[in-house]
Amino acid sequence: MLRCEKVTLSYIDQELVHAVAGVSVAIEKGEFACLLGPSGSGKSSLLYLLSGLKKPSSGRVFFNDTDLWSLTEGKLAALRRRHFGFAFQSHFLMPYLSLLENVMVTAPDMGHKTRTRALELLERLGLGGKERRLPHQLSGGQRQRVAIARALLHRPDVLFADEPTASVDRGTALALMDVIRSEAGTLVLCTHDETLARGAHRILTMRDGQIVSDLSCKLEAMRAE
């Protein structure tokens, strides 16, 4: 479903730095893959490459056998909107929109079904009854939940989540991960916290821009479910 072939991401910071160094990996439909590693290991950079948010310096990225960077900018943006969801550490909410409007802001259809879906997600994420509030009236953790609801609204084929629970406590983080897992078709999670990998089908550990361990956890994932 999602794969990359020998991708690199390089930049100049006084000297040449390889944020991702020749990585090849394939992620199957319905899989929960966790990119695990400390800050600077390259896990976020690999997530950006897989999601088409950054163009690789070399190598290729495919979604359903479509080479992402063979597409025009407009077609790539349309593919991301239709098939991908994004939940990042920063919430990127519109300060002048209500919580409900922020969840629905990227939806092509603002009708009753979309509104109902948005309200259900806010309820599941512990924000029921707060849909009319503005972002500045919430805590950082609550704003992050709104961003998660926005990412899940259109039931994406692949959810890319980069430290999506960084602003909440451990217990809340695990509860949010349960919601994310139940709503996401395929999940690519980027984290430094091993506990958030609970139930993952695979744990891909990164160091120095490379995958140093690819651990299959399918039996453990089945037990967790």
RODO-2510 file (C-alpha; in nm, 4 decimals, decimal comma):
residues 225
     n   res          X          Y          Z
     1     m     0,0000     0,0000     0,0000
     2     l     0,2713     0,2453     0,1048
     3     r     0,6375     0,1992     0,0337
     4     c     0,9618     0,3798    -0,0258
     5     e     1,2708     0,2635    -0,2114
     6     k     1,6171     0,3775    -0,1037
     7     v     1,4964     0,7230    -0,0030
     8     t     1,7331     0,9845     0,1293
     9     l     1,6668     1,3314     0,2659
    10     s     1,9743     1,5512     0,2815
    11     y     2,0403     1,9146     0,3650
    12     i     2,3313     2,1453     0,4287
    13     d     2,3925     2,2601     0,7869
    14     q     2,7547     2,3782     0,7670
    15     e     2,8128     2,0283     0,6299
    16     l     2,6032     1,7700     0,4451
    17     v     2,3518     1,6006     0,6772
    18     h     2,1521     1,2894     0,5846
    19     a     1,8266     1,3068     0,7848
    20     v     1,7197     0,9856     0,6094
    21     a     1,9907     0,7672     0,4590
    22     g     1,8838     0,5132     0,1967
    23     v     1,5732     0,3689     0,3641
    24     s     1,3460     0,1128     0,1983
    25     v     1,0291     0,0002     0,3740
    26     a     0,6787    -0,1196     0,2848
    27     i     0,3675    -0,0752     0,4990
    28     e     0,0644    -0,2925     0,4358
    29     k    -0,2996    -0,1866     0,4303
    30     g    -0,4448    -0,1915     0,7813
    31     e    -0,1033    -0,2032     0,9471
    32     f    -0,0072    -0,0042     1,2571
    33     a     0,3602     0,0791     1,2069
    34     c     0,5494     0,2682     1,4771
    35     l     0,8617     0,4689     1,3902
    36     l     1,0498     0,4700     1,7183
    37     g     1,3628     0,6606     1,8102
    38     p     1,5106     0,9594     1,9928
    39     s     1,5044     1,3161     1,8676
    40     g     1,7217     1,3521     1,5588
    41     s     1,7013     0,9853     1,4611
    42     g     1,5209     1,0627     1,1333
    43     k     1,1800     0,9223     1,2222
    44     s     0,9872     1,2442     1,1547
    45     s     1,1769     1,3014     0,8309
    46     l     1,0858     0,9492     0,7119
    47     l     0,7207     1,0128     0,8007
    48     y     0,7246     1,3346     0,5935
    49     l     0,8732     1,1453     0,2997
    50     l     0,6176     0,8626     0,3190
    51     s     0,3321     1,1137     0,3343
    52     g     0,4479     1,3218     0,0392
    53     l     0,5012     1,6317     0,2527
    54     k     0,8717     1,6355     0,1655
    55     k     1,0374     1,5351    -0,1584
    56     p     1,3240     1,2881    -0,1195
    57     s     1,6702     1,3961    -0,2243
    58     s     1,6885     1,0565    -0,3947
    59     g     1,4760     0,7442    -0,4087
    60     r     1,1034     0,6965    -0,4695
    61     v     0,7830     0,6846    -0,2636
    62     f     0,4713     0,4939    -0,3718
    63     f     0,1099     0,4879    -0,2559
    64     n    -0,0962     0,2084    -0,4147
    65     d     0,1742     0,1796    -0,6847
    66     t     0,1529     0,5507    -0,7682
    67     d     0,4890     0,7262    -0,7564
    68     l     0,4012     1,0332    -0,5496
    69     w     0,6586     1,2563    -0,7103
    70     s     0,5531     1,1660    -1,0640
    71     l     0,2345     1,3632    -0,9932
    72     t     0,1829     1,7331    -1,0482
    73     e     0,1722     1,9463    -0,7346
    74     g    -0,2059     1,9787    -0,7639
    75     k    -0,2638     1,6047    -0,8065
    76     l    -0,0312     1,5243    -0,5162
    77     a    -0,2188     1,7691    -0,2932
    78     a    -0,5500     1,6127    -0,3998
    79     l    -0,4180     1,2627    -0,3215
    80     r    -0,3085     1,3720     0,0258
    81     r    -0,6463     1,5360     0,0943
    82     r    -0,8416     1,2314    -0,0170
    83     h    -0,6336     0,9470     0,1249
    84     f    -0,4144     1,0815     0,4063
    85     g    -0,4750     1,2304     0,7487
    86     f    -0,2171     1,4212     0,9520
    87     a    -0,1920     1,4625     1,3288
    88     f     0,1166     1,6461     1,4480
    89     q     0,2594     1,7693     1,7757
    90     s     0,1606     2,1245     1,6775
    91     h    -0,2149     2,1558     1,6376
    92     f    -0,2294     2,4254     1,3644
    93     l    -0,5842     2,5321     1,4592
    94     m    -0,7503     2,8440     1,3172
    95     p    -0,7777     3,0799     1,6179
    96     y    -1,0929     3,2530     1,4885
    97     l    -1,2893     2,9305     1,4252
    98     s    -1,4797     2,7262     1,6818
    99     l    -1,3659     2,3751     1,7665
   100     l    -1,6361     2,2257     1,5460
   101     e    -1,5412     2,4548     1,2574
   102     n    -1,1746     2,3629     1,3003
   103     v    -1,2558     1,9930     1,2758
   104     m    -1,4664     2,0496     0,9625
   105     v    -1,2458     2,3128     0,7972
   106     t    -1,0899     2,0830     0,5351
   107     a    -1,4045     1,8801     0,4625
   108     p    -1,5362     1,9102     0,1050
   109     d    -1,8916     1,8697     0,2344
   110     m    -2,0123     2,0756     0,5326
   111     g    -2,3505     1,9017     0,5498
   112     h    -2,5320     1,7229     0,8298
   113     k    -2,3375     1,3950     0,8003
   114     t    -2,0036     1,5746     0,8290
   115     r    -2,1227     1,7782     1,1267
   116     t    -2,2529     1,4657     1,3000
   117     r    -1,9251     1,2848     1,2382
   118     a    -1,7266     1,5824     1,3765
   119     l    -1,9399     1,5994     1,6913
   120     e    -1,9030     1,2248     1,7474
   121     l    -1,5245     1,2513     1,7249
   122     l    -1,5129     1,5437     1,9664
   123     e    -1,7253     1,3416     2,2078
   124     r    -1,4975     1,0374     2,1802
   125     l    -1,1945     1,2559     2,2417
   126     g    -1,3386     1,4057     2,5595
   127     l    -1,4518     1,7388     2,4156
   128     g    -1,8263     1,6838     2,4064
   129     g    -2,0185     2,0065     2,4710
   130     k    -1,7179     2,2265     2,3911
   131     e    -1,7683     2,2447     2,0156
   132     r    -1,8564     2,6182     2,0171
   133     r    -1,5459     2,7243     2,2078
   134     l    -1,2460     2,8919     2,0445
   135     p    -0,8978     2,7387     2,0600
   136     h    -0,7647     2,9974     2,3083
   137     q    -1,0265     2,8788     2,5585
   138     l    -0,8706     2,5305     2,5722
   139     s    -0,5565     2,3779     2,7170
   140     g    -0,2744     2,2643     2,4890
   141     g    -0,3799     1,9032     2,5297
   142     q    -0,7400     1,9819     2,4374
   143     r    -0,6280     2,1705     2,1262
   144     q    -0,4260     1,8683     2,0239
   145     r    -0,7376     1,6514     2,0527
   146     v    -0,9194     1,8846     1,8140
   147     a    -0,6368     1,8399     1,5655
   148     i    -0,6687     1,4616     1,5999
   149     a    -1,0435     1,4846     1,5335
   150     r    -0,9749     1,6937     1,2214
   151     a    -0,7247     1,4335     1,0980
   152     l    -0,9736     1,1497     1,1446
   153     l    -1,2833     1,3260     1,0106
   154     h    -1,2742     1,1871     0,6555
   155     r    -1,1668     0,8362     0,7630
   156     p    -0,8277     0,8511     0,5880
   157     d    -0,6752     0,5439     0,4288
   158     v    -0,3502     0,6316     0,6076
   159     l    -0,3119     0,8410     0,9217
   160     f     0,0329     0,9915     0,9756
   161     a     0,0784     1,0847     1,3409
   162     d     0,3938     1,2600     1,4645
   163     e     0,4012     1,2723     1,8468
   164     p     0,0218     1,3332     1,8459
   165     t    -0,0155     1,3026     2,2254
   166     a     0,2842     1,5095     2,3374
   167     s     0,0709     1,7654     2,5252
   168     v    -0,1206     1,5209     2,7464
   169     d    -0,0378     1,2952     3,0409
   170     r     0,0459     0,9263     2,9974
   171     g    -0,3004     0,7918     3,0829
   172     t    -0,4742     1,0345     2,8478
   173     a    -0,2191     0,9603     2,5758
   174     l    -0,2988     0,5879     2,5883
   175     a    -0,6735     0,6607     2,5760
   176     l    -0,6248     0,8881     2,2731
   177     m    -0,4162     0,6208     2,1025
   178     d    -0,7050     0,3762     2,1482
   179     v    -0,9330     0,6186     1,9614
   180     i    -0,6747     0,6798     1,6905
   181     r    -0,6196     0,3070     1,6383
   182     s    -0,9908     0,2331     1,6177
   183     e    -1,0511     0,5111     1,3628
   184     a    -0,7422     0,4886     1,1422
   185     g    -0,7278     0,2398     0,8564
   186     t    -0,3502     0,2289     0,8314
   187     l    -0,1494     0,4097     1,0990
   188     v     0,2077     0,5370     1,0800
   189     l     0,3017     0,6678     1,4249
   190     c     0,6205     0,8573     1,4997
   191     t     0,7207     0,8656     1,8673
   192     h     1,0058     0,8388     2,1166
   193     d     0,7719     0,6799     2,3755
   194     e     0,7679     0,3004     2,3637
   195     t     0,4415     0,2785     2,5567
   196     l     0,2542     0,4442     2,2681
   197     a     0,3591     0,1545     2,0451
   198     r     0,1262    -0,0751     2,2404
   199     g    -0,0624    -0,2897     1,9904
   200     a     0,1619    -0,1987     1,6967
   201     h     0,2026    -0,4602     1,4242
   202     r     0,5592    -0,3415     1,3610
   203     i     0,8118    -0,1296     1,5456
   204     l     1,0713     0,0302     1,3199
   205     t     1,3540     0,1660     1,5341
   206     m     1,5591     0,4457     1,3780
   207     r     1,9082     0,5774     1,4443
   208     d     2,1115     0,8223     1,2359
   209     g     1,8588     0,8283     0,9532
   210     q     1,8380     0,4517     0,9125
   211     i     1,6086     0,1719     1,0281
   212     v     1,8239    -0,0349     1,2630
   213     s     1,5500    -0,2743     1,3747
   214     d     1,2238    -0,3930     1,2159
   215     l     1,0339    -0,5879     1,4807
   216     s     0,7128    -0,7711     1,3918
   217     c     0,4649    -0,7537     1,6779
   218     k     0,1618    -0,9111     1,5101
   219     l     0,0987    -1,1630     1,7857
   220     e     0,1187    -0,8944     2,0533
   221     a    -0,1065    -0,6659     1,8464
   222     m    -0,3691    -0,9381     1,8107
   223     r    -0,3654    -0,9959     2,1853
   224     a    -0,4056    -0,6230     2,2532
   225     e    -0,7103    -0,6135     2,0273
***
